[in-house]
Amino acid sequence: MIKFLKTFFSRSFIIFCIIGAINTLVHLSIFNLVLRLPTVIANTIAFIIASIFSYWANTTFTYKIKMNHSSFIASMFTFILKLLVSNALTLGFEWLLIRNELTDLIKLIPIPVTLIILPLQFLVFNQIFKTSKVESPSETSTE
């Protein structure tokens, strides 16, 4: 249990959260640029662009490994699952906001969605990128 808690109080998690905040701004910006489209389509477009940024930033700064085919495929699979959860949450938040006549807040939906998904994604990425480090022993880390 202590090891699990230390995971969320590590340097890697702090960097991951900073990247997550930047990624949320990327997502939010693109989401609002294409919001004339249906909400789920706008979220999907923003999500794909933000996911590619997230992969690059996390391999470069959080895990300090070179991008490679296996970590890219595993990350994209994770992003697809994350997209399904994200779209479900987006629809849920949209429904709640419309039902409560708070439609002006729809543009902020990516923020609570990110807060829900971010810790789960960090745990999955730890497995993906730590496996990539083991597979590529020539790539060293300064952690």
C-alpha positions, 0 to 999 in steps of 0.5 A: 500500500505504501509503495502504491501511495509513493507512486503518486508522490513521485517526481514522475507523477509531478511531471506527468501531471504538468504534462497532463495540465498542458495536454488538457489545455491543448485538448480544451483549445482544440475542443472549443475550436471544433465545438460547432461539431457534435460534442463527442466528435469535437472531443474525439478530434481534440483527444486524438491530437492531445494524445499524440502530444501526450505520448511525445511529452511523456516519453521525452520528459516523464519516462525519458525513453526514446519513442519506439513502436511497442510503446507507441502501439501500447500507448495508442491502445491505452488512448483508445480505451481512454477515449471510450471512457472520456466520451462516456464521461463527456456525454454524462457531463453534457447531459447533467449540464443540459439537464441543469440548464448550465450549458455555458459550462459545456466548454469546460467538460474536458477538465473534470474528465481529465481529473478523473482519468489522469491517475488511471492513465499514469498507472497504465503508462508506468507499466508501458514505459517501464516495460519499454525501458527493460526492453531497451537496456541501452537507453538509460534514465537519469531517474 
